[in-house]
Amino acid sequence: MTAIKTPSTVTPRHGRSRLQARPTAPYLTLIVVGLFALVPVVWMVITSMTSDTAIFQFPPTLARDYTLDNFLFVLTDATLLGFVANGILVSGLTCLCSLVVGSFAGYAFSKFRFRGRATMMFLILTAQMVPQVLLLITLYTLFDAVGMIDTYLALVLSYTTFTLPLSVMMMKNSFDALPDALLEAARLDGADELRTMFSVMLPAVRTPMIAICLFSFIRAWNDLPFALTLVSTERQTLPAGLALAFTGEFQNAYGEMMAASILTSLPVVVIFFALQKHFVSGAMTGAVK
């Protein structure tokens, strides 16, 4: 007699093949992209702890003379610390300007109806399509005409020009997501527009505001061409200062430059990871109405 197979003893014909047929392409792509992003960082860390005589060792190997002298030099260099202070000042003011102007403009575009509103929104969107470097000559000519060359204000206004369109759009979409009942209730209670905005509307859109601050700060912190062109060495920010201090026609202090890059990148990395959740959710709020 032929034994009858119960459901518990029946093995799916293609069960094992399905388990083995999981797609591996996404994982391989993720690994390749991760290596592409992390290998330069790892090599930068290794170079920062390498002596000057061993940096150009060929073939390159991990068995080299390691030292912390590069980090000690960076931490005691007054010029480099001045570049850091300039970067913090300019980035902080850019963050503040983008947040304040973006909040007021986004609130106006969202909750008020006035003539030319659609045209102005179109112009703001169009401003993001223009390559920023193309505006360098125009901004330099304008600042030179009004006597603002070699000032922190020139850098702050330049960076705010580039961060403001995204800030306005993110704040407008965030205010659009709030019900008009909040605005009407505040007006019925006798609150004016400023008090309504600061007491009712802004506390409800704190996440997009954090995202705008991060975006504006990182944009100003990492800029190189405008810092090299608009201000002198004493007022330059960190990227321009690193380029001028450690590289030149007759010098290439790669070890010290890598050490300075690591130390000055740590605050931005820590802030970004600490506020990453707010940055992602705020960007989605600004992108999806």
SELOPA-456013 format. One record per residue (C-alpha): x, y, z; residue number from 1; residue in three letters. Coordinates in Angstrom, 1 decimal. Each point is the difference from the previous one (the first is absolute). Last residue first. Example, Ala and Ser with C-alpha at 12.3 -4.5 7.8 and 13.67 -1.06 7.14 Angstrom:
2
R        x        y        z   num   residuo
R     13.7     -1.1      7.1     2       SER
R     -1.4     -3.4      0.7     1       ALA
This chain:
289
R        x        y        z   num   residuo
R      2.3     69.1      1.4   289       LYS
R      2.9     -2.3     -0.4   288       VAL
R      3.5      1.5     -0.4   287       ALA
R      0.1      2.3      3.0   286       GLY
R     -1.4     -2.6      2.3   285       THR
R      2.4     -2.6     -1.5   284       MET
R      2.9      2.3      0.7   283       ALA
R     -1.2      0.5      3.6   282       GLY
R     -0.4     -3.7      0.5   281       SER
R      3.6     -0.6     -1.2   280       VAL
R      1.5      2.8      1.9   279       PHE
R     -1.9     -0.6      3.2   278       HIS
R      1.1     -3.7      0.1   277       LYS
R      3.6      1.0     -0.8   276       GLN
R      0.2      2.4      2.9   275       LEU
R      2.6     -1.8      2.1   274       ALA
R      1.6     -1.4     -3.1   273       PHE
R      0.3      3.4     -1.6   272       PHE
R      1.3      1.7      3.1   271       ILE
R      2.7     -2.7      0.5   270       VAL
R      1.1      0.2     -3.6   269       VAL
R      0.2      3.8      0.0   268       VAL
R      2.0      0.0      3.2   267       PRO
R      2.4     -2.7     -1.3   266       LEU
R      0.8      1.6     -3.3   265       SER
R      2.4      2.6      1.5   264       THR
R      2.1     -2.7      1.7   263       LEU
R      0.1     -2.2     -3.1   262       ILE
R      0.8      2.7     -2.5   261       SER
R      2.8      1.4      2.3   260       ALA
R      1.6     -3.5      0.2   259       ALA
R     -0.2     -0.4     -3.7   258       MET
R      1.6      3.4     -0.6   257       MET
R      2.7     -0.8      2.5   256       GLU
R      0.9     -3.2     -1.8   255       GLY
R     -0.3      1.5     -3.4   254       TYR
R      2.4      2.8      0.6   253       ALA
R      0.7      0.7     -3.7   252       ASN
R      2.5      2.9     -0.4   251       GLN
R      1.8      1.7     -2.9   250       PHE
R     -2.9      1.1     -2.2   249       GLU
R     -2.6     -0.1      2.7   248       GLY
R     -2.0     -2.2      2.3   247       THR
R     -0.3      0.0      3.8   246       PHE
R     -1.1      3.6      1.0   245       ALA
R     -1.7      1.2     -3.2   244       LEU
R     -2.2     -3.0     -0.6   243       ALA
R     -0.7     -0.5      3.7   242       LEU
R     -1.0      3.6      0.4   241       GLY
R     -2.3     -0.1     -3.0   240       ALA
R     -1.8     -3.0      1.4   239       PRO
R     -0.1      1.5      3.6   238       LEU
R     -1.4      3.5     -0.6   237       THR
R      1.9      3.0     -1.2   236       GLN
R      0.0      3.3      2.0   235       ARG
R      3.7      0.4      0.6   234       GLU
R      0.9     -1.4     -3.5   233       THR
R     -2.0      2.6     -1.9   232       SER
R     -3.6     -0.1     -0.9   231       VAL
R     -2.2     -0.4     -3.1   230       LEU
R      2.0     -2.3     -2.2   229       THR
R      1.4     -2.9      2.2   228       LEU
R     -3.1     -0.1      2.2   227       ALA
R     -2.3      0.0     -3.1   226       PHE
R      1.9     -2.9     -1.6   225       PRO
R      0.3     -2.3      3.1   224       LEU
R     -3.3     -0.6      1.7   223       ASP
R     -0.3     -2.8      2.5   222       ASN
R     -1.1      1.9      3.1   221       TRP
R     -2.5      2.1     -1.9   220       ALA
R     -1.9     -2.9     -1.4   219       ARG
R      0.3     -2.0      3.2   218       ILE
R     -1.5      2.8      2.0   217       PHE
R     -2.8      0.7     -2.4   216       SER
R     -1.0     -3.7     -0.3   215       PHE
R      0.1     -0.6      3.7   214       LEU
R     -2.0      3.2      0.8   213       CYS
R     -2.6     -0.8     -2.6   212       ILE
R     -0.4     -3.6      1.4   211       ALA
R     -0.5      1.4      3.5   210       ILE
R     -2.7      2.4     -1.3   209       MET
R     -1.7     -2.9     -1.8   208       PRO
R     -0.2     -1.8      3.4   207       THR
R     -1.2      3.1      1.9   206       ARG
R     -3.1      0.4     -2.1   205       VAL
R     -2.8      0.0      2.7   204       ALA
R      1.9      2.4      2.2   203       PRO
R      0.2      2.5     -2.9   202       LEU
R     -3.8      0.2     -0.6   201       MET
R     -1.5      0.7      3.5   200       VAL
R      2.2      2.3      2.1   199       SER
R      2.4      1.5     -2.6   198       PHE
R     -2.4      0.3     -2.9   197       MET
R     -3.1      0.9      1.9   196       THR
R      2.0      2.6      2.0   195       ARG
R      1.3      1.5     -3.2   194       LEU
R     -3.5      0.0     -1.6   193       GLU
R     -1.8      1.6      2.9   192       ASP
R     -1.7     -2.0      2.7   191       ALA
R     -3.6      1.0      0.9   190       GLY
R     -1.3     -3.4      1.0   189       ASP
R     -2.0     -0.2     -3.3   188       LEU
R      3.3      0.5     -1.8   187       ARG
R      1.6     -3.0      1.8   186       ALA
R     -3.0     -2.2     -0.8   185       ALA
R      0.1      1.0     -3.7   184       GLU
R      3.7     -0.9     -0.3   183       LEU
R     -0.5     -3.3      1.7   182       LEU
R     -3.1     -0.7     -2.1   181       ALA
R      2.1      0.5     -3.1   180       ASP
R      1.3     -3.5      0.4   179       PRO
R      3.8     -0.5     -0.1   178       LEU
R      1.3     -1.8     -3.1   177       ALA
R      0.3      3.2     -1.9   176       ASP
R      2.3      1.4      2.7   175       PHE
R      2.4     -2.9     -0.7   174       SER
R     -0.2      0.5     -3.7   173       ASN
R      0.8      3.6      0.3   172       LYS
R      2.9     -0.7      2.5   171       MET
R      1.6     -2.5     -2.4   170       MET
R     -0.4      2.3     -3.0   169       MET
R      1.4      3.0      1.7   168       VAL
R      3.0     -1.9      1.4   167       SER
R      0.7     -1.6     -3.4   166       LEU
R      0.1      3.5     -1.6   165       PRO
R      2.0      1.5      2.9   164       LEU
R      3.0     -2.3      0.0   163       THR
R      1.7      1.5     -3.1   162       PHE
R     -0.5      3.7      0.7   161       THR
R      0.7     -0.6      3.7   160       THR
R      3.5     -1.2     -1.0   159       TYR
R      0.7      3.2     -1.9   158       SER
R     -1.5      2.2      2.7   157       LEU
R      2.1     -1.7      2.7   156       VAL
R      3.2      0.2     -2.0   155       LEU
R     -0.4      3.7     -0.8   154       ALA
R     -1.0      0.7      3.6   153       LEU
R      3.3     -1.5      1.2   152       TYR
R      1.8      2.8     -1.8   151       THR
R      2.9      0.1     -2.5   150       ASP
R     -2.2      1.6     -2.7   149       ILE
R     -2.9      1.9      1.3   148       MET
R      0.7      3.4     -1.5   147       GLY
R     -3.3      0.5     -1.8   146       VAL
R      1.4     -0.4     -3.5   145       ALA
R      2.4     -2.8      1.1   144       ASP
R     -3.0     -1.9      1.4   143       PHE
R     -1.8      0.2     -3.3   142       LEU
R      3.0     -0.9     -2.2   141       THR
R      0.8     -3.0      2.3   140       TYR
R     -3.6     -1.1     -0.1   139       LEU
R     -0.1      0.1     -3.8   138       THR
R      3.4     -1.8     -0.3   137       ILE
R     -1.1     -2.7      2.4   136       LEU
R     -3.4     -0.5     -1.5   135       LEU
R      1.1     -2.7     -2.5   134       LEU
R      1.5     -1.9      2.9   133       VAL
R     -3.5     -0.6      1.5   132       GLN
R     -1.3     -1.8     -3.0   131       PRO
R     -3.5      1.3     -0.8   130       VAL
R     -2.8     -2.5      0.5   129       MET
R     -0.7      1.0      3.6   128       GLN
R     -0.9      3.5     -1.1   127       ALA
R     -2.8     -1.4     -2.2   126       THR
R     -1.9     -1.2      3.1   125       LEU
R      0.2      3.4      1.5   124       ILE
R     -1.1      1.6     -3.3   123       LEU
R     -3.0     -2.4     -0.1   122       PHE
R     -1.0      1.0      3.5   121       MET
R      0.2      3.6     -0.9   120       MET
R     -2.2     -0.5     -3.0   119       THR
R     -2.6     -1.9      2.0   118       ALA
R     -0.2      2.7      2.6   117       ARG
R     -0.2      2.9     -2.5   116       GLY
R     -3.1      1.5      1.5   115       ARG
R     -0.7     -1.0      3.6   114       PHE
R     -1.5     -3.0      1.9   113       ARG
R      1.4     -0.6      3.5   112       PHE
R      0.4     -3.2      2.0   111       LYS
R      2.6     -2.0     -1.9   110       SER
R      2.0      2.6     -1.9   109       PHE
R      0.2      2.3      3.1   108       ALA
R      0.9     -2.9      2.3   107       TYR
R      2.7     -1.2     -2.4   106       GLY
R      1.4      3.6     -0.3   105       ALA
R      0.1      0.5      3.8   104       PHE
R      1.5     -3.4      0.7   103       SER
R      2.6      0.2     -2.8   102       GLY
R      1.1      3.4      1.0   101       VAL
R      0.6     -1.1      3.6   100       VAL
R      1.4     -3.4     -0.7    99       LEU
R      2.3      1.0     -2.8    98       SER
R      1.3      3.0      1.9    97       CYS
R      0.7     -2.1      3.1    96       LEU
R      1.7     -2.8     -1.8    95       CYS
R      2.1      2.5     -2.0    94       THR
R      1.0      1.7      3.3    93       LEU
R      1.0     -3.3      1.5    92       GLY
R      2.0     -1.0     -3.1    91       SER
R      1.8      3.3     -0.1    90       VAL
R      0.9      0.0      3.7    89       LEU
R      0.9     -3.7      0.1    88       ILE
R      2.2      0.2     -3.1    87       GLY
R      1.8      3.1      1.3    86       ASN
R      0.7     -1.8      3.3    85       ALA
R      1.3     -3.0     -1.9    84       VAL
R      2.3      2.2     -2.1    83       PHE
R      1.3      1.6      3.1    82       GLY
R      0.8     -3.4      1.5    81       LEU
R      2.0     -0.6     -3.1    80       LEU
R      2.0      3.2      0.5    79       THR
R      0.5     -0.7      3.7    78       ALA
R      1.7     -3.4     -0.7    77       ASP
R      0.0     -2.0      3.3    76       THR
R     -2.6     -2.6     -0.8    75       LEU
R      1.2     -0.4     -3.5    74       VAL
R      3.6     -0.6      1.0    73       PHE
R     -1.0     -2.6      2.6    72       LEU
R     -2.1     -1.8     -2.6    71       PHE
R      2.9     -0.2     -2.4    70       ASN
R      2.3     -1.1      2.8    69       ASP
R     -2.1     -3.0      0.8    68       LEU
R      2.4     -2.5     -1.7    67       THR
R      0.0     -3.2     -2.0    66       TYR
R      3.0     -1.3     -1.8    65       ASP
R     -1.1     -2.5     -2.7    64       ARG
R     -1.3     -3.5     -0.3    63       ALA
R     -3.4      0.8     -1.6    62       LEU
R      1.6     -0.1     -3.4    61       THR
R      0.3      2.2     -3.0    60       PRO
R      2.5     -1.2     -2.7    59       PRO
R      1.5      2.5      0.2    58       PHE
R      0.4      2.2      3.0    57       GLN
R     -1.3      3.5     -0.7    56       PHE
R     -1.5      0.4      3.4    55       ILE
R      2.9     -1.6      1.8    54       ALA
R      2.4      3.0      0.2    53       THR
R     -2.7      2.3      1.2    52       ASP
R     -1.0     -2.2      2.9    51       SER
R     -3.3     -1.8     -0.2    50       THR
R     -2.9      0.5      2.4    49       MET
R     -2.0      2.3     -2.3    48       SER
R      0.7     -2.3     -2.9    47       THR
R     -1.7     -2.9      1.8    46       ILE
R     -3.1      2.1      0.8    45       VAL
R     -0.1      1.3     -3.6    44       MET
R      0.3     -3.6     -1.3    43       TRP
R     -3.0     -1.0      2.1    42       VAL
R     -2.0      2.9     -1.3    41       VAL
R      1.0     -0.8     -3.6    40       PRO
R     -1.1     -3.7      0.6    39       VAL
R     -3.3      0.9      1.5    38       LEU
R     -2.0      1.5     -2.9    37       ALA
R      1.0     -2.4     -2.8    36       PHE
R      0.0     -2.9      2.5    35       LEU
R     -3.6      0.8      0.9    34       GLY
R     -1.0      0.4     -3.6    33       VAL
R      1.5     -3.4     -0.8    32       VAL
R     -1.7     -1.7      3.0    31       ILE
R     -3.4      1.6     -0.8    30       LEU
R      0.3     -1.2     -3.6    29       THR
R      0.9     -3.5      1.1    28       LEU
R     -3.0      0.0      2.4    27       TYR
R     -2.4      1.2     -2.7    26       PRO
R      1.4     -2.5     -2.5    25       ALA
R     -0.4     -3.0      2.3    24       THR
R     -3.6     -0.8     -0.8    23       PRO
R     -1.3     -3.0      2.0    22       ARG
R      0.0     -3.1     -2.2    21       ALA
R      1.3     -2.4      2.7    20       GLN
R     -3.2      0.1      2.0    19       LEU
R     -2.1     -0.4     -3.2    18       ARG
R      2.1     -2.9     -1.0    17       SER
R     -0.5     -1.7      3.3    16       ARG
R     -3.8      0.2     -0.2    15       GLY
R     -0.3     -0.9     -3.7    14       HIS
R     -1.5     -3.5      0.4    13       ARG
R     -1.6      0.7      3.3    12       PRO
R      0.7     -2.9      2.4    11       THR
R     -3.1     -2.1      0.9    10       VAL
R      0.5     -1.6      3.4     9       THR
R     -2.2      2.3      2.0     8       SER
R     -2.7      0.0     -2.7     7       PRO
R     -0.3     -3.8      0.3     6       THR
R      1.6     -2.3     -2.6     5       LYS
R     -2.0     -3.1     -0.7     4       ILE
R      2.1     -3.2      0.0     3       ALA
R     -0.5     -2.2     -3.0     2       THR
R     -1.1     -3.5      0.7     1       MET
